[in-house]
Amino acid sequence: MYELIEQTIQCPYCGEMIELTIDCSEQQQRYIEDCHVCCQPININVEIDVDHQIAICVTHDNE
Ligand SMILES: [Zn+2]
């Protein structure tokens, strides 16, 4: 099954809301997206379970 889902996250640096498009064909994803407002690198962790529940974890790069 191939599906794209839009989710909104909050930038951990400046608090801006950012829209992500998540590819549900992969159950575990980890990537870095630059905030379009403050240009800081945001670590994004996506986990999708069998019921298609999406859990997104957003962290600072320098932890
Ligand atoms: Zn930001």
N, CA, C, O and the ligand as a Tripos MOL2 file, in Angstrom:
@<TRIPOS>MOLECULE
protein
  253   251    64     0     0
PROTEIN
NO_CHARGES

@<TRIPOS>ATOM
      1 N           0.8410   -1.1950    0.0000 N.3       1 MET1
      2 CA          0.0000    0.0000    0.0000 C.3       1 MET1
      3 C           0.8810    1.2510    0.0000 C.2       1 MET1
      4 O           1.8540    1.3360    0.7490 O.2       1 MET1
      5 N           0.5390    2.1870   -0.8200 N.am      2 TYR2
      6 CA          1.3270    3.3980   -0.9340 C.3       2 TYR2
      7 C           0.4240    4.6020   -0.6870 C.2       2 TYR2
      8 O          -0.6060    4.7720   -1.3380 O.2       2 TYR2
      9 N           0.8290    5.4170    0.2540 N.am      3 GLU3
     10 CA         -0.0280    6.5140    0.6670 C.3       3 GLU3
     11 C           0.8240    7.6850    1.1640 C.2       3 GLU3
     12 O           1.8590    7.4980    1.8030 O.2       3 GLU3
     13 N           0.3640    8.8780    0.8550 N.am      4 LEU4
     14 CA          1.0350   10.0600    1.3840 C.3       4 LEU4
     15 C           0.0850   10.7740    2.3320 C.2       4 LEU4
     16 O          -1.0700   11.0320    1.9940 O.2       4 LEU4
     17 N           0.5790   11.0890    3.5160 N.am      5 ILE5
     18 CA         -0.2610   11.7350    4.5200 C.3       5 ILE5
     19 C           0.4040   13.0330    4.9700 C.2       5 ILE5
     20 O           1.6110   13.0810    5.2060 O.2       5 ILE5
     21 N          -0.4040   14.0780    5.0840 N.am      6 GLU6
     22 CA          0.1310   15.3510    5.5540 C.3       6 GLU6
     23 C          -0.0140   15.4610    7.0590 C.2       6 GLU6
     24 O          -1.0800   15.2050    7.6200 O.2       6 GLU6
     25 N           1.0680   15.8440    7.6950 N.am      7 GLN7
     26 CA          1.0630   16.0260    9.1390 C.3       7 GLN7
     27 C           1.7000   17.3760    9.4380 C.2       7 GLN7
     28 O           2.5380   17.8680    8.6830 O.2       7 GLN7
     29 N           1.2850   17.9590   10.5520 N.am      8 THR8
     30 CA          1.8760   19.2270   10.9640 C.3       8 THR8
     31 C           2.7100   19.0050   12.2220 C.2       8 THR8
     32 O           2.2470   18.4110   13.1950 O.2       8 THR8
     33 N           3.9310   19.4880   12.1830 N.am      9 ILE9
     34 CA          4.7900   19.4100   13.3610 C.3       9 ILE9
     35 C           5.1670   20.8190   13.7760 C.2       9 ILE9
     36 O           4.9160   21.7860   13.0560 O.2       9 ILE9
     37 N           5.7750   20.9190   14.9530 N.am     10 GLN10
     38 CA          6.2080   22.2220   15.4370 C.3      10 GLN10
     39 C           7.7340   22.2520   15.4940 C.2      10 GLN10
     40 O           8.3610   21.3310   16.0160 O.2      10 GLN10
     41 N           8.3120   23.2940   14.9650 N.am     11 CYS11
     42 CA          9.7610   23.4420   14.9900 C.3      11 CYS11
     43 C          10.2400   23.5290   16.4350 C.2      11 CYS11
     44 O           9.7330   24.3540   17.1940 O.2      11 CYS11
     45 N          11.2140   22.6930   16.8380 N.am     12 PRO12
     46 CA         11.6930   22.7310   18.2240 C.3      12 PRO12
     47 C          12.5480   23.9500   18.5270 C.2      12 PRO12
     48 O          12.8670   24.2010   19.6890 O.2      12 PRO12
     49 N          12.9170   24.6980   17.5300 N.am     13 TYR13
     50 CA         13.7530   25.8810   17.7320 C.3      13 TYR13
     51 C          12.9160   27.1460   17.8470 C.2      13 TYR13
     52 O          13.0540   27.8990   18.8100 O.2      13 TYR13
     53 N          12.0480   27.3820   16.8680 N.am     14 CYS14
     54 CA         11.3230   28.6560   16.8410 C.3      14 CYS14
     55 C           9.8270   28.4920   17.0670 C.2      14 CYS14
     56 O           9.1160   29.4890   17.1990 O.2      14 CYS14
     57 N           9.3290   27.2500   17.1140 N.am     15 GLY15
     58 CA          7.9220   27.0360   17.4160 C.3      15 GLY15
     59 C           6.9870   27.1630   16.2270 C.2      15 GLY15
     60 O           5.7700   27.0560   16.3790 O.2      15 GLY15
     61 N           7.5420   27.3890   15.0490 N.am     16 GLU16
     62 CA          6.7230   27.5160   13.8520 C.3      16 GLU16
     63 C           6.0960   26.1700   13.4800 C.2      16 GLU16
     64 O           6.7340   25.1260   13.6180 O.2      16 GLU16
     65 N           4.8550   26.1950   13.0120 N.am     17 MET17
     66 CA          4.2120   24.9790   12.5450 C.3      17 MET17
     67 C           4.6570   24.6860   11.1100 C.2      17 MET17
     68 O           4.6420   25.5620   10.2460 O.2      17 MET17
     69 N           5.0490   23.4380   10.8820 N.am     18 ILE18
     70 CA          5.5840   23.0420    9.5840 C.3      18 ILE18
     71 C           4.7990   21.8500    9.0650 C.2      18 ILE18
     72 O           4.5580   20.8910    9.7990 O.2      18 ILE18
     73 N           4.4040   21.9070    7.8150 N.am     19 GLU19
     74 CA          3.6860   20.7820    7.2150 C.3      19 GLU19
     75 C           4.6580   19.7950    6.5890 C.2      19 GLU19
     76 O           5.5620   20.1700    5.8430 O.2      19 GLU19
     77 N           4.4490   18.5400    6.9070 N.am     20 LEU20
     78 CA          5.2630   17.4710    6.3210 C.3      20 LEU20
     79 C           4.3700   16.5670    5.5070 C.2      20 LEU20
     80 O           3.1990   16.3670    5.8310 O.2      20 LEU20
     81 N           4.9320   16.0270    4.4540 N.am     21 THR21
     82 CA          4.2440   14.9770    3.7150 C.3      21 THR21
     83 C           4.9770   13.6720    3.9880 C.2      21 THR21
     84 O           6.1580   13.5320    3.6690 O.2      21 THR21
     85 N           4.2680   12.7210    4.5800 N.am     22 ILE22
     86 CA          4.8850   11.4740    5.0150 C.3      22 ILE22
     87 C           4.4970   10.3420    4.0820 C.2      22 ILE22
     88 O           3.3250   10.1190    3.7770 O.2      22 ILE22
     89 N           5.5220    9.6400    3.6460 N.am     23 ASP23
     90 CA          5.3310    8.4820    2.7850 C.3      23 ASP23
     91 C           5.0820    7.2590    3.6560 C.2      23 ASP23
     92 O           5.9890    6.7760    4.3340 O.2      23 ASP23
     93 N           3.8520    6.7610    3.6360 N.am     24 CYS24
     94 CA          3.4650    5.6700    4.5210 C.3      24 CYS24
     95 C           3.9400    4.3000    4.0610 C.2      24 CYS24
     96 O           3.6320    3.2980    4.7060 O.2      24 CYS24
     97 N           4.6710    4.2340    2.9780 N.am     25 SER25
     98 CA          5.1630    2.9360    2.5270 C.3      25 SER25
     99 C           6.3350    2.4530    3.3720 C.2      25 SER25
    100 O           6.7180    1.2840    3.3150 O.2      25 SER25
    101 N           6.9020    3.3760    4.1630 N.am     26 GLU26
    102 CA          7.9860    2.9850    5.0610 C.3      26 GLU26
    103 C           7.5440    3.1300    6.4980 C.2      26 GLU26
    104 O           7.0680    4.1920    6.8980 O.2      26 GLU26
    105 N           7.6970    2.0680    7.2860 N.am     27 GLN27
    106 CA          7.1800    2.0860    8.6490 C.3      27 GLN27
    107 C           8.0550    2.8850    9.5990 C.2      27 GLN27
    108 O           7.5640    3.4380   10.5830 O.2      27 GLN27
    109 N           9.3320    2.9480    9.3130 N.am     28 GLN28
    110 CA         10.2320    3.7130   10.1630 C.3      28 GLN28
    111 C          11.0560    4.6390    9.3100 C.2      28 GLN28
    112 O          11.7170    4.2110    8.3640 O.2      28 GLN28
    113 N          11.0170    5.9010    9.6440 N.am     29 GLN29
    114 CA         11.7660    6.8810    8.8770 C.3      29 GLN29
    115 C          12.4640    7.8270    9.8230 C.2      29 GLN29
    116 O          11.9460    8.1710   10.8850 O.2      29 GLN29
    117 N          13.6380    8.2380    9.4220 N.am     30 ARG30
    118 CA         14.4010    9.1870   10.2040 C.3      30 ARG30
    119 C          15.1100   10.0860    9.2220 C.2      30 ARG30
    120 O          15.8980    9.6240    8.3970 O.2      30 ARG30
    121 N          14.8280   11.3760    9.3140 N.am     31 TYR31
    122 CA         15.5020   12.2790    8.3980 C.3      31 TYR31
    123 C          15.5790   13.6650    9.0000 C.2      31 TYR31
    124 O          15.0260   13.9280   10.0690 O.2      31 TYR31
    125 N          16.2610   14.5350    8.3100 N.am     32 ILE32
    126 CA         16.4440   15.9070    8.7830 C.3      32 ILE32
    127 C          15.7950   16.8560    7.7950 C.2      32 ILE32
    128 O          16.0060   16.7760    6.5850 O.2      32 ILE32
    129 N          15.0030   17.7530    8.3480 N.am     33 GLU33
    130 CA         14.3310   18.7440    7.5170 C.3      33 GLU33
    131 C          14.7110   20.1230    8.0620 C.2      33 GLU33
    132 O          14.6410   20.3650    9.2660 O.2      33 GLU33
    133 N          15.1060   21.0080    7.1740 N.am     34 ASP34
    134 CA         15.4340   22.3550    7.6170 C.3      34 ASP34
    135 C          14.1760   23.1810    7.7910 C.2      34 ASP34
    136 O          13.3200   23.2250    6.9080 O.2      34 ASP34
    137 N          14.0720   23.8380    8.9440 N.am     35 CYS35
    138 CA         12.9380   24.7260    9.1750 C.3      35 CYS35
    139 C          12.9830   25.8640    8.1620 C.2      35 CYS35
    140 O          14.0310   26.4710    7.9400 O.2      35 CYS35
    141 N          11.8480   26.1410    7.5570 N.am     36 HIS36
    142 CA         11.8400   27.1890    6.5270 C.3      36 HIS36
    143 C          11.8280   28.5850    7.1160 C.2      36 HIS36
    144 O          11.9950   29.5660    6.3920 O.2      36 HIS36
    145 N          11.6280   28.6870    8.4440 N.am     37 VAL37
    146 CA         11.6230   29.9950    9.0920 C.3      37 VAL37
    147 C          12.9890   30.3190    9.6940 C.2      37 VAL37
    148 O          13.5640   31.3680    9.4070 O.2      37 VAL37
    149 N          13.5140   29.4040   10.5420 N.am     38 CYS38
    150 CA         14.7770   29.6980   11.2220 C.3      38 CYS38
    151 C          15.9530   28.9300   10.6110 C.2      38 CYS38
    152 O          17.0940   29.1120   11.0360 O.2      38 CYS38
    153 N          15.6850   28.0750    9.6200 N.am     39 CYS39
    154 CA         16.7260   27.3420    8.8780 C.3      39 CYS39
    155 C          17.5560   26.3920    9.7390 C.2      39 CYS39
    156 O          18.6600   26.0150    9.3470 O.2      39 CYS39
    157 N          17.0430   26.0010   10.9010 N.am     40 GLN40
    158 CA         17.7610   25.0380   11.7350 C.3      40 GLN40
    159 C          17.3750   23.6260   11.3040 C.2      40 GLN40
    160 O          16.2580   23.3940   10.8420 O.2      40 GLN40
    161 N          18.3110   22.6800   11.4600 N.am     41 PRO41
    162 CA         18.0090   21.2990   11.0840 C.3      41 PRO41
    163 C          17.1730   20.5910   12.1390 C.2      41 PRO41
    164 O          17.5860   20.4850   13.2940 O.2      41 PRO41
    165 N          16.0100   20.1100   11.7510 N.am     42 ILE42
    166 CA         15.1060   19.4200   12.6740 C.3      42 ILE42
    167 C          15.2080   17.9200   12.4180 C.2      42 ILE42
    168 O          15.0320   17.4600   11.2890 O.2      42 ILE42
    169 N          15.4960   17.1590   13.4820 N.am     43 ASN43
    170 CA         15.4960   15.7000   13.3800 C.3      43 ASN43
    171 C          14.0730   15.1940   13.4480 C.2      43 ASN43
    172 O          13.3560   15.4820   14.4060 O.2      43 ASN43
    173 N          13.6580   14.4480   12.4500 N.am     44 ILE44
    174 CA         12.2960   13.9490   12.4100 C.3      44 ILE44
    175 C          12.3150   12.4280   12.4100 C.2      44 ILE44
    176 O          12.9510   11.7970   11.5660 O.2      44 ILE44
    177 N          11.6050   11.8540   13.3740 N.am     45 ASN45
    178 CA         11.4700   10.4090   13.4890 C.3      45 ASN45
    179 C          10.0190   10.0290   13.2770 C.2      45 ASN45
    180 O           9.1430   10.5000   14.0020 O.2      45 ASN45
    181 N           9.7570    9.1920   12.3020 N.am     46 VAL46
    182 CA          8.3860    8.8000   12.0180 C.3      46 VAL46
    183 C           8.2420    7.2990   12.2270 C.2      46 VAL46
    184 O           9.0550    6.5130   11.7420 O.2      46 VAL46
    185 N           7.1980    6.9110   12.9540 N.am     47 GLU47
    186 CA          6.8810    5.4940   13.1090 C.3      47 GLU47
    187 C           5.4200    5.2720   12.7650 C.2      47 GLU47
    188 O           4.5360    5.9740   13.2570 O.2      47 GLU47
    189 N           5.1840    4.2990   11.9260 N.am     48 ILE48
    190 CA          3.8160    3.9930   11.5180 C.3      48 ILE48
    191 C           3.5200    2.5580   11.9210 C.2      48 ILE48
    192 O           4.2450    1.6400   11.5370 O.2      48 ILE48
    193 N           2.4530    2.3620   12.6970 N.am     49 ASP49
    194 CA          2.1400    1.0100   13.1220 C.3      49 ASP49
    195 C           1.1650    0.3390   12.1530 C.2      49 ASP49
    196 O           0.7630    0.9330   11.1520 O.2      49 ASP49
    197 N           0.7940   -0.8950   12.4600 N.am     50 VAL50
    198 CA         -0.0250   -1.6750   11.5280 C.3      50 VAL50
    199 C          -1.4050   -1.0730   11.3050 C.2      50 VAL50
    200 O          -2.0260   -1.3160   10.2700 O.2      50 VAL50
    201 N          -1.8880   -0.2960   12.2590 N.am     51 ASP51
    202 CA         -3.1850    0.3640   12.1070 C.3      51 ASP51
    203 C          -3.0720    1.7150   11.4120 C.2      51 ASP51
    204 O          -4.0330    2.4830   11.3640 O.2      51 ASP51
    205 N          -1.8880    1.9950   10.8760 N.am     52 HIS52
    206 CA         -1.6260    3.2620   10.1940 C.3      52 HIS52
    207 C          -1.6720    4.4570   11.1350 C.2      52 HIS52
    208 O          -1.9200    5.5840   10.7070 O.2      52 HIS52
    209 N          -1.4330    4.2080   12.4130 N.am     53 GLN53
    210 CA         -1.2820    5.3160   13.3430 C.3      53 GLN53
    211 C           0.1310    5.8690   13.1840 C.2      53 GLN53
    212 O           1.1080    5.1200   13.1710 O.2      53 GLN53
    213 N           0.2180    7.1800   13.0660 N.am     54 ILE54
    214 CA          1.5160    7.7990   12.8340 C.3      54 ILE54
    215 C           1.9930    8.4880   14.1010 C.2      54 ILE54
    216 O           1.2810    9.2970   14.6950 O.2      54 ILE54
    217 N           3.2170    8.1490   14.5030 N.am     55 ALA55
    218 CA          3.8340    8.8240   15.6350 C.3      55 ALA55
    219 C           5.0520    9.5750   15.1180 C.2      55 ALA55
    220 O           5.9530    8.9880   14.5180 O.2      55 ALA55
    221 N           5.0650   10.8710   15.3580 N.am     56 ILE56
    222 CA          6.1830   11.6870   14.9010 C.3      56 ILE56
    223 C           6.9120   12.2540   16.1080 C.2      56 ILE56
    224 O           6.2970   12.8280   17.0070 O.2      56 ILE56
    225 N           8.2070   12.0890   16.1170 N.am     57 CYS57
    226 CA          9.0380   12.6360   17.1810 C.3      57 CYS57
    227 C           9.9940   13.6510   16.5670 C.2      57 CYS57
    228 O          10.7200   13.3540   15.6180 O.2      57 CYS57
    229 N           9.9780   14.8470   17.1270 N.am     58 VAL58
    230 CA         10.7920   15.9370   16.5930 C.3      58 VAL58
    231 C          11.8070   16.3480   17.6380 C.2      58 VAL58
    232 O          11.4480   16.6570   18.7750 O.2      58 VAL58
    233 N          13.0740   16.3530   17.2570 N.am     59 THR59
    234 CA         14.1030   16.7100   18.2390 C.3      59 THR59
    235 C          15.1030   17.6990   17.6490 C.2      59 THR59
    236 O          15.2280   17.8590   16.4350 O.2      59 THR59
    237 N          15.8080   18.3540   18.5710 N.am     60 HIS60
    238 CA         16.9120   19.2250   18.1810 C.3      60 HIS60
    239 C          18.0400   18.4020   17.5810 C.2      60 HIS60
    240 O          18.1660   17.2110   17.8650 O.2      60 HIS60
    241 N          18.8390   19.0230   16.7690 N.am     61 ASP61
    242 CA         19.9740   18.3230   16.1930 C.3      61 ASP61
    243 C          21.0980   18.1400   17.2130 C.2      61 ASP61
    244 O          21.8060   17.1330   17.1850 O.2      61 ASP61
    245 N          21.2600   19.1010   18.1040 N.am     62 ASN62
    246 CA         22.4180   19.1000   19.0140 C.3      62 ASN62
    247 C          22.0510   18.6090   20.4130 C.2      62 ASN62
    248 O          22.1630   19.3530   21.3870 O.2      62 ASN62
    249 N          21.6190   17.3760   20.5060 N.am     63 GLU63
    250 CA         21.2890   16.8060   21.8160 C.3      63 GLU63
    251 C          22.4070   15.8980   22.2850 C.2      63 GLU63
    252 O          22.3200   15.3200   23.3690 O.2      63 GLU63
    253 ZN         12.2210   27.0060   13.0950 Zn       64 ZN64
@<TRIPOS>BOND
     1     1     2 1
     2     2     3 1
     3     3     4 2
     4     3     5 am
     5     5     6 1
     6     6     7 1
     7     7     8 2
     8     7     9 am
     9     9    10 1
    10    10    11 1
    11    11    12 2
    12    11    13 am
    13    13    14 1
    14    14    15 1
    15    15    16 2
    16    15    17 am
    17    17    18 1
    18    18    19 1
    19    19    20 2
    20    19    21 am
    21    21    22 1
    22    22    23 1
    23    23    24 2
    24    23    25 am
    25    25    26 1
    26    26    27 1
    27    27    28 2
    28    27    29 am
    29    29    30 1
    30    30    31 1
    31    31    32 2
    32    31    33 am
    33    33    34 1
    34    34    35 1
    35    35    36 2
    36    35    37 am
    37    37    38 1
    38    38    39 1
    39    39    40 2
    40    39    41 am
    41    41    42 1
    42    42    43 1
    43    43    44 2
    44    43    45 am
    45    45    46 1
    46    46    47 1
    47    47    48 2
    48    47    49 am
    49    49    50 1
    50    50    51 1
    51    51    52 2
    52    51    53 am
    53    53    54 1
    54    54    55 1
    55    55    56 2
    56    55    57 am
    57    57    58 1
    58    58    59 1
    59    59    60 2
    60    59    61 am
    61    61    62 1
    62    62    63 1
    63    63    64 2
    64    63    65 am
    65    65    66 1
    66    66    67 1
    67    67    68 2
    68    67    69 am
    69    69    70 1
    70    70    71 1
    71    71    72 2
    72    71    73 am
    73    73    74 1
    74    74    75 1
    75    75    76 2
    76    75    77 am
    77    77    78 1
    78    78    79 1
    79    79    80 2
    80    79    81 am
    81    81    82 1
    82    82    83 1
    83    83    84 2
    84    83    85 am
    85    85    86 1
    86    86    87 1
    87    87    88 2
    88    87    89 am
    89    89    90 1
    90    90    91 1
    91    91    92 2
    92    91    93 am
    93    93    94 1
    94    94    95 1
    95    95    96 2
    96    95    97 am
    97    97    98 1
    98    98    99 1
    99    99   100 2
   100    99   101 am
   101   101   102 1
   102   102   103 1
   103   103   104 2
   104   103   105 am
   105   105   106 1
   106   106   107 1
   107   107   108 2
   108   107   109 am
   109   109   110 1
   110   110   111 1
   111   111   112 2
   112   111   113 am
   113   113   114 1
   114   114   115 1
   115   115   116 2
   116   115   117 am
   117   117   118 1
   118   118   119 1
   119   119   120 2
   120   119   121 am
   121   121   122 1
   122   122   123 1
   123   123   124 2
   124   123   125 am
   125   125   126 1
   126   126   127 1
   127   127   128 2
   128   127   129 am
   129   129   130 1
   130   130   131 1
   131   131   132 2
   132   131   133 am
   133   133   134 1
   134   134   135 1
   135   135   136 2
   136   135   137 am
   137   137   138 1
   138   138   139 1
   139   139   140 2
   140   139   141 am
   141   141   142 1
   142   142   143 1
   143   143   144 2
   144   143   145 am
   145   145   146 1
   146   146   147 1
   147   147   148 2
   148   147   149 am
   149   149   150 1
   150   150   151 1
   151   151   152 2
   152   151   153 am
   153   153   154 1
   154   154   155 1
   155   155   156 2
   156   155   157 am
   157   157   158 1
   158   158   159 1
   159   159   160 2
   160   159   161 am
   161   161   162 1
   162   162   163 1
   163   163   164 2
   164   163   165 am
   165   165   166 1
   166   166   167 1
   167   167   168 2
   168   167   169 am
   169   169   170 1
   170   170   171 1
   171   171   172 2
   172   171   173 am
   173   173   174 1
   174   174   175 1
   175   175   176 2
   176   175   177 am
   177   177   178 1
   178   178   179 1
   179   179   180 2
   180   179   181 am
   181   181   182 1
   182   182   183 1
   183   183   184 2
   184   183   185 am
   185   185   186 1
   186   186   187 1
   187   187   188 2
   188   187   189 am
   189   189   190 1
   190   190   191 1
   191   191   192 2
   192   191   193 am
   193   193   194 1
   194   194   195 1
   195   195   196 2
   196   195   197 am
   197   197   198 1
   198   198   199 1
   199   199   200 2
   200   199   201 am
   201   201   202 1
   202   202   203 1
   203   203   204 2
   204   203   205 am
   205   205   206 1
   206   206   207 1
   207   207   208 2
   208   207   209 am
   209   209   210 1
   210   210   211 1
   211   211   212 2
   212   211   213 am
   213   213   214 1
   214   214   215 1
   215   215   216 2
   216   215   217 am
   217   217   218 1
   218   218   219 1
   219   219   220 2
   220   219   221 am
   221   221   222 1
   222   222   223 1
   223   223   224 2
   224   223   225 am
   225   225   226 1
   226   226   227 1
   227   227   228 2
   228   227   229 am
   229   229   230 1
   230   230   231 1
   231   231   232 2
   232   231   233 am
   233   233   234 1
   234   234   235 1
   235   235   236 2
   236   235   237 am
   237   237   238 1
   238   238   239 1
   239   239   240 2
   240   239   241 am
   241   241   242 1
   242   242   243 1
   243   243   244 2
   244   243   245 am
   245   245   246 1
   246   246   247 1
   247   247   248 2
   248   247   249 am
   249   249   250 1
   250   250   251 1
   251   251   252 2
@<TRIPOS>SUBSTRUCTURE
     1 MET1         2 RESIDUE 1 A MET
     2 TYR2         6 RESIDUE 1 A TYR
     3 GLU3        10 RESIDUE 1 A GLU
     4 LEU4        14 RESIDUE 1 A LEU
     5 ILE5        18 RESIDUE 1 A ILE
     6 GLU6        22 RESIDUE 1 A GLU
     7 GLN7        26 RESIDUE 1 A GLN
     8 THR8        30 RESIDUE 1 A THR
     9 ILE9        34 RESIDUE 1 A ILE
    10 GLN10       38 RESIDUE 1 A GLN
    11 CYS11       42 RESIDUE 1 A CYS
    12 PRO12       46 RESIDUE 1 A PRO
    13 TYR13       50 RESIDUE 1 A TYR
    14 CYS14       54 RESIDUE 1 A CYS
    15 GLY15       58 RESIDUE 1 A GLY
    16 GLU16       62 RESIDUE 1 A GLU
    17 MET17       66 RESIDUE 1 A MET
    18 ILE18       70 RESIDUE 1 A ILE
    19 GLU19       74 RESIDUE 1 A GLU
    20 LEU20       78 RESIDUE 1 A LEU
    21 THR21       82 RESIDUE 1 A THR
    22 ILE22       86 RESIDUE 1 A ILE
    23 ASP23       90 RESIDUE 1 A ASP
    24 CYS24       94 RESIDUE 1 A CYS
    25 SER25       98 RESIDUE 1 A SER
    26 GLU26      102 RESIDUE 1 A GLU
    27 GLN27      106 RESIDUE 1 A GLN
    28 GLN28      110 RESIDUE 1 A GLN
    29 GLN29      114 RESIDUE 1 A GLN
    30 ARG30      118 RESIDUE 1 A ARG
    31 TYR31      122 RESIDUE 1 A TYR
    32 ILE32      126 RESIDUE 1 A ILE
    33 GLU33      130 RESIDUE 1 A GLU
    34 ASP34      134 RESIDUE 1 A ASP
    35 CYS35      138 RESIDUE 1 A CYS
    36 HIS36      142 RESIDUE 1 A HIS
    37 VAL37      146 RESIDUE 1 A VAL
    38 CYS38      150 RESIDUE 1 A CYS
    39 CYS39      154 RESIDUE 1 A CYS
    40 GLN40      158 RESIDUE 1 A GLN
    41 PRO41      162 RESIDUE 1 A PRO
    42 ILE42      166 RESIDUE 1 A ILE
    43 ASN43      170 RESIDUE 1 A ASN
    44 ILE44      174 RESIDUE 1 A ILE
    45 ASN45      178 RESIDUE 1 A ASN
    46 VAL46      182 RESIDUE 1 A VAL
    47 GLU47      186 RESIDUE 1 A GLU
    48 ILE48      190 RESIDUE 1 A ILE
    49 ASP49      194 RESIDUE 1 A ASP
    50 VAL50      198 RESIDUE 1 A VAL
    51 ASP51      202 RESIDUE 1 A ASP
    52 HIS52      206 RESIDUE 1 A HIS
    53 GLN53      210 RESIDUE 1 A GLN
    54 ILE54      214 RESIDUE 1 A ILE
    55 ALA55      218 RESIDUE 1 A ALA
    56 ILE56      222 RESIDUE 1 A ILE
    57 CYS57      226 RESIDUE 1 A CYS
    58 VAL58      230 RESIDUE 1 A VAL
    59 THR59      234 RESIDUE 1 A THR
    60 HIS60      238 RESIDUE 1 A HIS
    61 ASP61      242 RESIDUE 1 A ASP
    62 ASN62      246 RESIDUE 1 A ASN
    63 GLU63      250 RESIDUE 1 A GLU
    64 ZN64       253 GROUP 0 **** ****
